[in-house]
Amino acid sequence: MLFNMKSEPKKKLPNKKVRSSAKFEAKEQFTKTALENLKTENERLVNSLKKSGEIKESKRK
């Protein structure tokens, strides 16, 4: 006896290139965000030190 059963289609997983590309993009975005956070934190620290007189403001051209 043969049964004519339709099997459910398998869910297609993204291929290895797509997965690694997405991982890379996520890491890159995290790195950019971390760098921006460090820059703003550095600016706040420098401004704070300038206000307190710990460092003198240098004139840039």
N, CA, C and O atoms as a printed pandas DataFrame, in Angstrom:
     atom_number atom_name residue_name chain_id  residue_number  x_coord  y_coord  z_coord
0              1         N          MET        A               1    0.833   -1.183    0.000
1              2        CA          MET        A               1    0.000    0.000    0.000
2              3         C          MET        A               1    0.878    1.248    0.000
3              4         O          MET        A               1    1.861    1.325    0.738
4              5         N          LEU        A               2    0.525    2.204   -0.816
5              6        CA          LEU        A               2    1.233    3.475   -0.846
6              7         C          LEU        A               2    0.303    4.567   -0.374
7              8         O          LEU        A               2   -0.851    4.656   -0.791
8              9         N          PHE        A               3    0.820    5.377    0.484
9             10        CA          PHE        A               3    0.039    6.502    0.972
10            11         C          PHE        A               3    0.550    7.759    0.289
11            12         O          PHE        A               3    1.756    7.967    0.160
12            13         N          ASN        A               4   -0.340    8.552   -0.124
13            14        CA          ASN        A               4    0.041    9.799   -0.771
14            15         C          ASN        A               4   -0.031   10.905    0.277
15            16         O          ASN        A               4   -1.029   11.618    0.377
16            17         N          MET        A               5    1.030   11.036    1.047
17            18        CA          MET        A               5    1.059   12.030    2.109
18            19         C          MET        A               5    1.972   13.176    1.690
19            20         O          MET        A               5    3.073   12.967    1.180
20            21         N          LYS        A               6    1.502   14.344    1.911
21            22        CA          LYS        A               6    2.336   15.504    1.630
22            23         C          LYS        A               6    3.160   15.792    2.875
23            24         O          LYS        A               6    2.618   15.983    3.963
24            25         N          SER        A               7    4.458   15.820    2.705
25            26        CA          SER        A               7    5.293   16.152    3.855
26            27         C          SER        A               7    5.371   17.669    3.946
27            28         O          SER        A               7    5.354   18.379    2.941
28            29         N          GLU        A               8    5.455   18.134    5.172
29            30        CA          GLU        A               8    5.548   19.577    5.369
30            31         C          GLU        A               8    6.884   20.048    4.829
31            32         O          GLU        A               8    7.905   19.385    5.016
32            33         N          PRO        A               9    6.878   21.180    4.167
33            34        CA          PRO        A               9    8.155   21.672    3.638
34            35         C          PRO        A               9    9.097   22.037    4.789
35            36         O          PRO        A               9    8.681   22.611    5.796
36            37         N          LYS        A              10   10.358   21.695    4.615
37            38        CA          LYS        A              10   11.337   22.002    5.660
38            39         C          LYS        A              10   11.595   23.498    5.663
39            40         O          LYS        A              10   11.630   24.141    4.613
40            41         N          LYS        A              11   11.774   24.033    6.842
41            42        CA          LYS        A              11   12.103   25.454    6.938
42            43         C          LYS        A              11   13.513   25.646    6.412
43            44         O          LYS        A              11   14.436   24.914    6.770
44            45         N          LYS        A              12   13.654   26.616    5.581
45            46        CA          LYS        A              12   14.955   26.862    4.984
46            47         C          LYS        A              12   15.765   27.773    5.908
47            48         O          LYS        A              12   15.335   28.876    6.247
48            49         N          LEU        A              13   16.915   27.302    6.298
49            50        CA          LEU        A              13   17.794   28.098    7.147
50            51         C          LEU        A              13   18.698   28.939    6.257
51            52         O          LEU        A              13   19.034   28.531    5.145
52            53         N          PRO        A              14   19.090   30.105    6.742
53            54        CA          PRO        A              14   19.994   30.927    5.937
54            55         C          PRO        A              14   21.330   30.207    5.764
55            56         O          PRO        A              14   21.798   29.511    6.664
56            57         N          ASN        A              15   21.919   30.388    4.611
57            58        CA          ASN        A              15   23.196   29.713    4.389
58            59         C          ASN        A              15   24.296   30.338    5.243
59            60         O          ASN        A              15   24.103   31.382    5.867
60            61         N          LYS        A              16   25.441   29.685    5.256
61            62        CA          LYS        A              16   26.527   30.091    6.145
62            63         C          LYS        A              16   27.009   31.515    5.862
63            64         O          LYS        A              16   27.328   32.265    6.784
64            65         N          LYS        A              17   27.058   31.878    4.578
65            66        CA          LYS        A              17   27.519   33.224    4.230
66            67         C          LYS        A              17   26.588   34.286    4.800
67            68         O          LYS        A              17   27.049   35.290    5.343
68            69         N          VAL        A              18   25.300   34.073    4.681
69            70        CA          VAL        A              18   24.323   35.046    5.171
70            71         C          VAL        A              18   24.418   35.172    6.682
71            72         O          VAL        A              18   24.379   36.277    7.222
72            73         N          ARG        A              19   24.543   34.039    7.365
73            74        CA          ARG        A              19   24.646   34.082    8.830
74            75         C          ARG        A              19   25.903   34.808    9.269
75            76         O          ARG        A              19   25.845   35.659   10.157
76            77         N          SER        A              20   27.044   34.488    8.662
77            78        CA          SER        A              20   28.283   35.136    9.089
78            79         C          SER        A              20   28.266   36.612    8.730
79            80         O          SER        A              20   28.836   37.432    9.450
80            81         N          SER        A              21   27.619   36.959    7.628
81            82        CA          SER        A              21   27.512   38.362    7.234
82            83         C          SER        A              21   26.676   39.130    8.253
83            84         O          SER        A              21   27.030   40.246    8.635
84            85         N          ALA        A              22   25.590   38.547    8.682
85            86        CA          ALA        A              22   24.743   39.191    9.689
86            87         C          ALA        A              22   25.493   39.344   11.002
87            88         O          ALA        A              22   25.376   40.369   11.674
88            89         N          LYS        A              23   26.266   38.323   11.370
89            90        CA          LYS        A              23   27.068   38.406   12.593
90            91         C          LYS        A              23   28.083   39.531   12.481
91            92         O          LYS        A              23   28.263   40.314   13.414
92            93         N          PHE        A              24   28.745   39.605   11.330
93            94        CA          PHE        A              24   29.748   40.640   11.115
94            95         C          PHE        A              24   29.116   42.022   11.219
95            96         O          PHE        A              24   29.676   42.916   11.853
96            97         N          GLU        A              25   27.955   42.201   10.601
97            98        CA          GLU        A              25   27.276   43.492   10.642
98            99         C          GLU        A              25   26.881   43.855   12.062
99           100         O          GLU        A              25   26.987   45.017   12.454
100          101         N          ALA        A              26   26.431   42.890   12.829
101          102        CA          ALA        A              26   26.060   43.148   14.223
102          103         C          ALA        A              26   27.287   43.560   15.030
103          104         O          ALA        A              26   27.222   44.490   15.834
104          105         N          LYS        A              27   28.402   42.868   14.815
105          106        CA          LYS        A              27   29.629   43.214   15.538
106          107         C          LYS        A              27   30.110   44.594   15.131
107          108         O          LYS        A              27   30.552   45.382   15.966
108          109         N          GLU        A              28   30.019   44.878   13.838
109          110        CA          GLU        A              28   30.468   46.182   13.350
110          111         C          GLU        A              28   29.616   47.300   13.947
111          112         O          GLU        A              28   30.143   48.336   14.353
112          113         N          GLN        A              29   28.308   47.091   14.001
113          114        CA          GLN        A              29   27.409   48.086   14.580
114          115         C          GLN        A              29   27.714   48.289   16.048
115          116         O          GLN        A              29   27.724   49.420   16.532
116          117         N          PHE        A              30   27.965   47.193   16.767
117          118        CA          PHE        A              30   28.303   47.279   18.185
118          119         C          PHE        A              30   29.597   48.072   18.366
119          120         O          PHE        A              30   29.705   48.903   19.267
120          121         N          THR        A              31   30.575   47.805   17.501
121          122        CA          THR        A              31   31.867   48.485   17.589
122          123         C          THR        A              31   31.702   49.980   17.342
123          124         O          THR        A              31   32.289   50.797   18.051
124          125         N          LYS        A              32   30.906   50.340   16.341
125          126        CA          LYS        A              32   30.674   51.757   16.040
126          127         C          LYS        A              32   30.007   52.449   17.216
127          128         O          LYS        A              32   30.388   53.558   17.593
128          129         N          THR        A              33   29.018   51.798   17.788
129          130        CA          THR        A              33   28.301   52.369   18.930
130          131         C          THR        A              33   29.237   52.532   20.116
131          132         O          THR        A              33   29.221   53.564   20.787
132          133         N          ALA        A              34   30.056   51.512   20.377
133          134        CA          ALA        A              34   30.999   51.581   21.495
134          135         C          ALA        A              34   31.988   52.725   21.283
135          136         O          ALA        A              34   32.315   53.446   22.225
136          137         N          LEU        A              35   32.461   52.893   20.061
137          138        CA          LEU        A              35   33.406   53.969   19.764
138          139         C          LEU        A              35   32.762   55.337   19.967
139          140         O          LEU        A              35   33.381   56.241   20.529
140          141         N          GLU        A              36   31.520   55.487   19.509
141          142        CA          GLU        A              36   30.805   56.755   19.712
142          143         C          GLU        A              36   30.636   57.043   21.195
143          144         O          GLU        A              36   30.809   58.181   21.632
144          145         N          ASN        A              37   30.299   56.025   21.969
145          146        CA          ASN        A              37   30.141   56.199   23.418
146          147         C          ASN        A              37   31.447   56.624   24.069
147          148         O          ASN        A              37   31.458   57.488   24.946
148          149         N          LEU        A              38   32.550   56.017   23.639
149          150        CA          LEU        A              38   33.861   56.391   24.193
150          151         C          LEU        A              38   34.217   57.829   23.847
151          152         O          LEU        A              38   34.763   58.556   24.677
152          153         N          LYS        A              39   33.907   58.236   22.626
153          154        CA          LYS        A              39   34.206   59.612   22.216
154          155         C          LYS        A              39   33.424   60.620   23.051
155          156         O          LYS        A              39   33.985   61.615   23.511
156          157         N          THR        A              40   32.129   60.366   23.248
157          158        CA          THR        A              40   31.328   61.310   24.025
158          159         C          THR        A              40   31.759   61.322   25.490
159          160         O          THR        A              40   31.772   62.376   26.126
160          161         N          GLU        A              41   32.114   60.150   26.025
161          162        CA          GLU        A              41   32.586   60.087   27.409
162          163         C          GLU        A              41   33.901   60.856   27.550
163          164         O          GLU        A              41   34.106   61.565   28.536
164          165         N          ASN        A              42   34.783   60.715   26.572
165          166        CA          ASN        A              42   36.057   61.431   26.587
166          167         C          ASN        A              42   35.815   62.940   26.552
167          168         O          ASN        A              42   36.458   63.687   27.289
168          169         N          GLU        A              43   34.909   63.382   25.717
169          170        CA          GLU        A              43   34.596   64.813   25.633
170          171         C          GLU        A              43   34.056   65.333   26.959
171          172         O          GLU        A              43   34.419   66.425   27.394
172          173         N          ARG        A              44   33.190   64.552   27.602
173          174        CA          ARG        A              44   32.643   64.974   28.899
174          175         C          ARG        A              44   33.740   65.083   29.945
175          176         O          ARG        A              44   33.765   66.028   30.732
176          177         N          LEU        A              45   34.648   64.109   29.951
177          178        CA          LEU        A              45   35.750   64.149   30.925
178          179         C          LEU        A              45   36.664   65.349   30.688
179          180         O          LEU        A              45   37.055   66.034   31.634
180          181         N          VAL        A              46   36.999   65.599   29.433
181          182        CA          VAL        A              46   37.876   66.728   29.111
182          183         C          VAL        A              46   37.196   68.036   29.499
183          184         O          VAL        A              46   37.828   68.908   30.095
184          185         N          ASN        A              47   35.921   68.179   29.169
185          186        CA          ASN        A              47   35.190   69.398   29.534
186          187         C          ASN        A              47   35.122   69.577   31.042
187          188         O          ASN        A              47   35.244   70.695   31.543
188          189         N          SER        A              48   34.932   68.497   31.756
189          190        CA          SER        A              48   34.877   68.556   33.212
190          191         C          SER        A              48   36.226   69.006   33.784
191          192         O          SER        A              48   36.282   69.829   34.697
192          193         N          LEU        A              49   37.295   68.459   33.239
193          194        CA          LEU        A              49   38.633   68.838   33.705
194          195         C          LEU        A              49   38.948   70.290   33.363
195          196         O          LEU        A              49   39.614   70.980   34.135
196          197         N          LYS        A              50   38.477   70.751   32.221
197          198        CA          LYS        A              50   38.684   72.153   31.843
198          199         C          LYS        A              50   37.951   73.081   32.809
199          200         O          LYS        A              50   38.496   74.095   33.245
200          201         N          LYS        A              51   36.705   72.721   33.139
201          202        CA          LYS        A              51   35.912   73.550   34.055
202          203         C          LYS        A              51   36.547   73.625   35.434
203          204         O          LYS        A              51   36.530   74.670   36.085
204          205         N          SER        A              52   37.108   72.504   35.871
205          206        CA          SER        A              52   37.701   72.487   37.209
206          207         C          SER        A              52   39.091   73.111   37.225
207          208         O          SER        A              52   39.657   73.325   38.296
208          209         N          GLY        A              53   39.642   73.401   36.065
209          210        CA          GLY        A              53   40.957   74.022   36.003
210          211         C          GLY        A              53   42.104   73.032   36.039
211          212         O          GLY        A              53   43.264   73.437   36.119
212          213         N          GLU        A              54   41.808   71.766   35.982
213          214        CA          GLU        A              54   42.854   70.741   36.007
214          215         C          GLU        A              54   43.703   70.789   34.738
215          216         O          GLU        A              54   44.911   70.556   34.774
216          217         N          ILE        A              55   43.055   71.093   33.627
217          218        CA          ILE        A              55   43.799   71.227   32.372
218          219         C          ILE        A              55   43.434   72.560   31.737
219          220         O          ILE        A              55   42.330   73.075   31.915
220          221         N          LYS        A              56   44.384   73.104   30.994
221          222        CA          LYS        A              56   44.133   74.364   30.321
222          223         C          LYS        A              56   43.708   74.089   28.894
223          224         O          LYS        A              56   44.195   73.163   28.246
224          225         N          GLU        A              57   42.804   74.902   28.425
225          226        CA          GLU        A              57   42.289   74.730   27.073
226          227         C          GLU        A              57   43.347   75.190   26.086
227          228         O          GLU        A              57   43.854   76.308   26.169
228          229         N          SER        A              58   43.670   74.306   25.150
229          230        CA          SER        A              58   44.644   74.683   24.124
230          231         C          SER        A              58   43.889   75.245   22.926
231          232         O          SER        A              58   42.789   74.797   22.603
232          233         N          LYS        A              59   44.488   76.218   22.284
233          234        CA          LYS        A              59   43.835   76.824   21.131
234          235         C          LYS        A              59   44.245   76.076   19.887
235          236         O          LYS        A              59   45.432   75.959   19.584
236          237         N          ARG        A              60   43.255   75.566   19.161
237          238        CA          ARG        A              60   43.515   74.848   17.916
238          239         C          ARG        A              60   43.256   75.745   16.733
239          240         O          ARG        A              60   42.382   76.611   16.777
240          241         N          LYS        A              61   44.000   75.545   15.697
241          242        CA          LYS        A              61   43.808   76.341   14.475
242          243         C          LYS        A              61   43.127   75.516   13.428
243          244         O          LYS        A              61   42.874   76.003   12.326
